Amino acid sequence: MFLKATFFLLAIATASLVLATPVPEIVQSCNTGTIQCCQQFFDSHTDSAHTLLGLAGIIGGSPLGQVGTSCTPITPIGLGSGNNCRQAPMCCSENNYNGLVVVGCTPINVSL
């Protein structure tokens, strides 16, 4: 009887340790350019993206990745206006046309 109670208490203690272990925060890095906060983004092969690129005077083939609009750089915590992105955080490859249109972007999960 004492042995069963010991194993039961050991199992409960182990389970409580597993449940109390913190889950690591997921922060993806952007090593191809800057992290931008975009109001909207479109797949680069859609008609909407082609229209935006044409209006911005960007001609040529379809860019890779997503096309973001009204983007601002996400700055380190506490600095600047782009440090709190509630729309679409994107990793963009420096193809920024005054923030109006940013091409070559990939959506990322940023936990700030």
Secondary structure, DSSP 4 states (H G I P E B T S, - for coil): -HHHHHHHHHHHHHHHHHHHSPPPPPB----SSEEEEEEEEEETTSHHHHHHHHHTT--SSPPSSEEEEEEEEPPSTTSSS-SS--SEEEEEEEEEETTTEEEEEEE--B--
